[in-house]
């Protein structure tokens, strides 16, 4: 046992030093790496490796690399960079400062991870074997989705995000002033756009290529894995998780219009609000449900990290989280086996500060953004019409006729089952 444990620690140390050595070399001599290899390594080091360290530190029994956890690594990486990125912008520092900060934090996280997991044994082989079949199916689905996005169209809204990324590039990492309080606040908190600008500056990469050609191939498959892990956690069944993913894919790919479902979602998976819905929200719900079920402190901390990522990407994801939590609370109230009230209070401790960020956005926003009597709202009504399958045109997605539709009522009635 001692020999086996020693070997496990040695291999883990070698893997850590190799990854950190590559990150350090890439920081000082990026010209040594080819274009595609350099892009792949930077994306891994920025968007996945920090979250992997955090996940392994929180959950020692799952400290090894697991491809199915890639969405979780991604979400935790966003949460990790939220505060350093915000401080760099508030202090009007440059990209060189953040690059050094990035490398230092990566080494610190790796050290904490190693010290925390050095006594953890290898993952049970039986568990890995049981996941092999579902892993093969998930891998095939991710490749399929990546190909769909690679060959598919792109959303015109990407140009607005590319413009914001370019503003951050030109401001050299500091705060880019737009003259609009709401948009300036959004840019100051927006870690997803900031990291895109950081990657583009690090590799001297065209942000158009990064936003429209590279990142969608990464984010779209992540949405498949995130949905699978959430459904598997909620149902306790890998098979149910795969069925959920397949059902969602049928919805995504059943309509081939931009304003409908399908490619409209996949083409926009890199945009902040869709990233919050498709990737971050399932991760947050997964650890919310795990904490209510188990009450473990690690799950509570994992939920907090997920909410930090939602707020720093797009607060609309927080509204979706509130709706789901309200549904859980309603059924908990009706249930005979209720979740302990202390766990609900613990969840609320994370929700309160996150909600304050949303309130701040509301106070700094123009009132017309929340009115239904504007031209912009009319356009959203038209989009909603094309997304409603069983109602006539003219019904908004929150229309009472939709909420009271027999199919919706049946779905609500079946929800406790």
Rosetta blueprint (number, residue, H / E / L):
1 X L
2 X H
3 X H
4 X H
5 X H
6 X H
7 X H
8 X H
9 X H
10 X H
11 X H
12 X H
13 X H
14 X H
15 X H
16 X H
17 X H
18 X H
19 X H
20 X H
21 X H
22 X H
23 X H
24 X H
25 X H
26 X H
27 X H
28 X H
29 X L
30 X H
31 X H
32 X H
33 X L
34 X L
35 X H
36 X H
37 X H
38 X H
39 X H
40 X H
41 X H
42 X H
43 X H
44 X H
45 X H
46 X H
47 X H
48 X H
49 X H
50 X H
51 X H
52 X H
53 X H
54 X H
55 X H
56 X H
57 X H
58 X H
59 X L
60 X H
61 X H
62 X H
63 X L
64 X L
65 X L
66 X L
67 X H
68 X H
69 X H
70 X H
71 X H
72 X H
73 X H
74 X H
75 X H
76 X H
77 X H
78 X H
79 X H
80 X H
81 X H
82 X H
83 X H
84 X H
85 X H
86 X H
87 X H
88 X H
89 X H
90 X H
91 X L
92 X L
93 X L
94 X L
95 X H
96 X H
97 X H
98 X H
99 X H
100 X H
101 X H
102 X H
103 X H
104 X H
105 X H
106 X H
107 X H
108 X H
109 X H
110 X H
111 X H
112 X H
113 X H
114 X H
115 X H
116 X H
117 X H
118 X L
119 X L
120 X L
121 X L
122 X L
123 X L
124 X L
125 X H
126 X H
127 X H
128 X H
129 X H
130 X H
131 X L
132 X H
133 X H
134 X H
135 X H
136 X H
137 X H
138 X H
139 X H
140 X H
141 X H
142 X H
143 X H
144 X H
145 X H
146 X H
147 X H
148 X H
149 X H
150 X H
151 X H
152 X L
153 X L
154 X L
155 X L
156 X L
157 X L
158 X H
159 X H
160 X H
161 X H
162 X H
163 X H
164 X H
165 X H
166 X H
167 X H
168 X H
169 X H
170 X H
171 X L
172 X L
173 X L
174 X L
175 X L
176 X L
177 X L
178 X L
179 X L
180 X L
181 X H
182 X H
183 X H
184 X H
185 X H
186 X H
187 X H
188 X H
189 X H
190 X L
191 X H
192 X H
193 X H
194 X H
195 X H
196 X H
197 X H
198 X H
199 X H
200 X H
201 X H
202 X H
203 X H
204 X L
205 X L
206 X L
207 X H
208 X H
209 X H
210 X H
211 X H
212 X H
213 X H
214 X H
215 X H
216 X H
217 X H
218 X H
219 X H
220 X H
221 X H
222 X H
223 X H
224 X H
225 X H
226 X H
227 X H
228 X H
229 X H
230 X H
231 X H
232 X H
233 X H
234 X H
235 X H
236 X L
237 X L
238 X H
239 X H
240 X H
241 X H
242 X H
243 X H
244 X H
245 X H
246 X H
247 X H
248 X H
249 X H
250 X H
251 X H
252 X H
253 X L
254 X L
255 X L
256 X L
257 X L
258 X L
259 X L
260 X L
261 X L
262 X L
263 X H
264 X H
265 X H
266 X H
267 X L
268 X L
269 X L
270 X L
271 X L
272 X H
273 X H
274 X H
275 X H
276 X H
277 X H
278 X H
279 X H
280 X H
281 X H
282 X H
283 X H
284 X H
285 X H
286 X H
287 X H
288 X H
289 X H
290 X H
291 X H
292 X H
293 X H
294 X H
295 X L
296 X L
297 X H
298 X H
299 X H
300 X H
301 X H
302 X H
303 X H
304 X H
305 X H
306 X H
307 X H
308 X H
309 X H
310 X H
311 X H
312 X H
313 X H
314 X L
315 X L
316 X H
317 X H
318 X H
319 X H
320 X H
321 X H
322 X H
323 X H
324 X H
325 X H
326 X H
327 X H
328 X H
329 X H
330 X H
331 X H
332 X H
333 X H
334 X H
335 X L
336 X L
337 X L
338 X L
339 X L
340 X L
341 X H
342 X H
343 X H
344 X H
345 X H
346 X H
347 X H
348 X H
349 X H
350 X H
351 X H
352 X H
353 X H
354 X H
355 X H
356 X H
357 X H
358 X H
359 X H
360 X H
361 X H
362 X H
363 X H
364 X H
365 X L
366 X L
367 X H
368 X H
369 X H
370 X H
371 X L
372 X L
373 X L
374 X L
375 X H
376 X H
377 X H
378 X H
379 X H
380 X H
381 X H
382 X H
383 X H
384 X H
385 X H
386 X H
387 X H
388 X L
389 X L
390 X L
391 X L
392 X L
393 X L
394 X L
395 X L
396 X L
397 X L
398 X L
399 X L
400 X H
401 X H
402 X H
403 X H
404 X L
405 X L
406 X H
407 X H
408 X H
409 X H
410 X H
411 X H
412 X H
413 X H
414 X H
415 X H
416 X L
417 X L
